[in-house]
Amino acid sequence: MALDAGQLHALVGVSLNTYFTTNLKNSGRSR
């Protein structure tokens, strides 16, 4: 199943959003 550009962009956006959100929570918690 191939992803089109829109789906790929959305998937990457969600992944990055989740990644940075957890990173910020973790760094904020450890401080």
Secondary structure, 3 states (H helix, E strand, C coil): CCCCHHHHHHHHHHHHHHHHHHHHHHHHHHC
